[in-house]
Amino acid sequence: MNRRFAIASHVRWTEASAGYVTILDSESGVYLNLNATGSAIWLGLASGDSISDVANSICRRFLVDLAEAEKDSARLVDQLLARNLIVDLGEMVPERRS
């Protein structure tokens, strides 16, 4: 689960003072408001974290088991991909040192 994602170029978003994220899809004009977990996932993806890193962060922050965090993260990522709000950058393979 080392996949990484980027925010699509037509998407605008902001983080409110309470840590919640609001997303605007400028192509459709649709606004989305994410809950606390969704906002944490979005912020992790936006900062370049892998889906694995995001799930680990969710696990620690919300005191849920890793399997639940992975399931929640994957579900939101699938929804964001379906709405073309994020772009899959693929697997990030660690560089080998010679």
Steps between C-alpha positions, in 0.01 A plus 500: 500500500771743403272664243510877499250747365490862389212744518351551153580837342133606482448449873514780756490429870542663836551387855280672756633596841339190654700278264214415268555515124267647238562400139377675184492313173527799267393290199165400649453780754443245775623564855584216736550528875707225659459378856797478738622164369450596136678830559798323656517264203476789252771700676730199499444439130545870423833505681628207292464222756446148369169333572686279747637804684153655506346185648770484769436865588123439522567201724700710746287814486159338539607196704361245256663177390709503186258281301217748563722797410610330178138420408384859565795647311451270200126571491550878490780472244271293276226763532741785425637315196147432374425873519835584331604710800836326539746342257669167569878540476550124540731300722799678638791258510777586746827581328782254542826635623809370331 
